[in-house]
């Protein structure tokens, strides 16, 4: 059986600059939307500016208990459907995505007693499984839809 090697997916410096420019424009647009959003009074101009200036690194080490709880939640189709519906409704009402902290602190999304660490695991796993997208862009989080 012939196995074709996949070509290396190296980007040129120009492609990398272009990609970073698009991401920066998207971040600026979405932070502006959040600042202008009447439903998000805590996102002021000052907060928006601070968000754009910060460089955040996600936490990626979790306890085995949090990992197990997160895996179970991500595998639950009812929970996933409720989560996806909530994110879609948020976009519809706000014209921007929710922040990670907004998701983690929205109690109605989570089964009672879900730890903060398990909530982070869930978001990390949803991103790793490419169910959510836009995590690197402030207020850009959305549900990934299959292109048809």
C-alpha positions as CSV (number, residue, x, y, z in Angstrom):
1,X,0.0,0.0,0.0
2,X,1.4,3.4,-1.0
3,X,1.4,5.9,1.8
4,X,1.8,9.4,0.6
5,X,3.7,11.7,2.8
6,X,1.8,14.9,3.7
7,X,3.7,18.0,2.6
8,X,5.1,20.1,5.4
9,X,2.8,23.0,6.2
10,X,5.3,25.7,6.7
11,X,4.2,29.3,6.5
12,X,6.3,32.0,5.0
13,X,7.1,35.0,7.2
14,X,4.6,37.1,5.1
15,X,1.9,34.5,5.7
16,X,2.6,34.6,9.5
17,X,2.4,38.4,9.5
18,X,-0.8,38.3,7.6
19,X,-2.3,35.7,10.0
20,X,-1.3,37.8,13.0
21,X,-2.7,41.0,11.4
22,X,-6.1,39.2,10.8
23,X,-6.2,37.9,14.4
24,X,-5.3,41.4,15.8
25,X,-8.1,43.0,13.6
26,X,-10.6,40.4,14.8
27,X,-9.6,40.9,18.4
28,X,-9.9,44.7,18.1
29,X,-13.4,44.3,16.4
30,X,-14.7,41.9,19.0
31,X,-13.4,43.8,22.0
32,X,-15.0,46.9,20.6
33,X,-18.2,45.0,20.2
34,X,-18.0,44.0,23.9
35,X,-17.2,47.5,25.0
36,X,-20.2,48.8,23.1
37,X,-22.5,46.0,24.2
38,X,-25.3,47.3,26.5
39,X,-25.6,43.8,28.0
40,X,-22.0,43.9,29.2
41,X,-21.7,47.0,31.5
42,X,-18.5,45.7,33.2
43,X,-16.6,45.7,29.9
44,X,-15.6,49.4,29.8
45,X,-13.1,51.1,27.5
46,X,-10.4,50.7,30.1
47,X,-11.2,47.0,30.5
48,X,-11.2,46.5,26.7
49,X,-7.8,48.2,26.4
50,X,-6.4,46.1,29.2
51,X,-7.7,42.9,27.5
52,X,-6.0,43.9,24.2
53,X,-2.7,44.6,26.0
54,X,-2.6,41.4,28.1
55,X,-1.0,38.3,26.9
56,X,-2.6,35.3,28.6
57,X,-1.3,31.8,28.8
58,X,-3.8,29.1,29.5
59,X,-3.4,26.8,32.5
60,X,-2.9,23.3,31.2
61,X,-2.1,21.1,34.2
62,X,-5.1,19.6,36.0
63,X,-5.8,17.1,38.7
64,X,-7.0,13.6,37.7
65,X,-10.4,14.2,39.4
66,X,-10.9,17.4,37.4
67,X,-9.8,15.7,34.2
68,X,-12.2,12.8,34.7
69,X,-15.1,15.2,35.5
70,X,-14.3,17.3,32.5
71,X,-14.2,14.3,30.1
72,X,-17.5,13.0,31.4
73,X,-19.2,16.4,30.9
74,X,-17.7,16.9,27.3
75,X,-18.9,13.3,26.5
76,X,-22.5,14.1,27.7
77,X,-24.6,15.0,24.5
78,X,-27.3,16.8,26.6
79,X,-24.7,19.0,28.3
80,X,-23.0,19.7,25.1
81,X,-26.2,20.7,23.3
82,X,-27.1,23.0,26.2
83,X,-23.6,24.6,26.1
84,X,-23.7,25.1,22.4
85,X,-27.2,26.6,22.6
86,X,-26.0,29.0,25.3
87,X,-23.0,30.2,23.3
88,X,-25.2,30.7,20.2
89,X,-27.8,32.7,22.2
90,X,-25.0,34.8,23.7
91,X,-23.7,35.7,20.2
92,X,-27.3,36.5,19.1
93,X,-27.9,38.8,22.0
94,X,-24.4,40.4,22.3
95,X,-22.9,40.3,18.8
96,X,-19.6,39.0,20.3
97,X,-18.6,35.8,22.1
98,X,-18.5,35.2,25.8
99,X,-15.3,35.5,27.7
100,X,-13.8,32.4,29.3
101,X,-14.6,33.8,32.8
102,X,-18.2,34.5,31.8
103,X,-18.6,30.9,30.7
104,X,-16.9,29.5,33.9
105,X,-19.0,31.8,36.1
106,X,-22.4,31.1,34.5
107,X,-23.8,28.6,37.0
108,X,-26.7,27.5,34.8
109,X,-24.2,25.9,32.4
110,X,-22.7,23.6,34.9
111,X,-24.0,20.6,36.9
112,X,-24.2,21.5,40.6
113,X,-20.9,21.1,42.4
114,X,-18.7,21.4,39.3
115,X,-15.3,22.7,40.4
116,X,-13.6,25.6,38.8
117,X,-10.8,23.3,37.7
118,X,-13.3,20.9,36.0
119,X,-14.8,23.9,34.2
120,X,-11.3,24.9,32.9
121,X,-10.8,21.3,31.8
122,X,-14.1,21.3,29.9
123,X,-13.1,24.4,28.0
124,X,-9.7,23.1,27.3
125,X,-11.1,19.8,26.0
126,X,-13.7,21.5,23.9
127,X,-11.0,23.5,22.3
128,X,-8.7,20.5,21.8
129,X,-11.5,18.6,20.2
130,X,-12.2,21.6,17.9
131,X,-15.8,22.0,19.2
132,X,-15.2,25.6,20.1
133,X,-13.1,28.1,18.2
134,X,-11.9,31.6,18.8
135,X,-10.3,30.9,22.2
136,X,-7.2,33.0,21.2
137,X,-9.3,36.0,20.4
138,X,-10.9,38.0,23.2
139,X,-14.7,37.7,23.0
140,X,-14.3,35.4,19.9
141,X,-15.3,32.1,21.4
142,X,-17.9,30.4,19.2
143,X,-19.2,26.9,18.4
144,X,-17.3,25.4,15.4
145,X,-19.7,24.5,12.7
146,X,-18.9,22.0,9.9
147,X,-18.8,23.7,6.5
148,X,-21.4,22.2,4.2
